[in-house]
């Protein structure tokens, strides 16, 4: 379970242009980014032995990752 950053904070970061993000959308965005991180690192360890999903959530919190409509 992710405590920091909080889920509510991540939802606020994903919400944009009058669009409120759902928890489902947050899960999809974080999972897609985590898969990208896994592919990019190809077996190497992440800093501080963090999990890929944790890095993805921190990137959403910092604004590096946004939700795009397909």
Secondary structure, DSSP 4 states (H G I P E B T S, - for coil): ---SS-HHHHHHHH-BTTBPPPHHHHHHHHHHHHHHHHHHHTTPPPGGG--HHHHHHHHHHHTS------
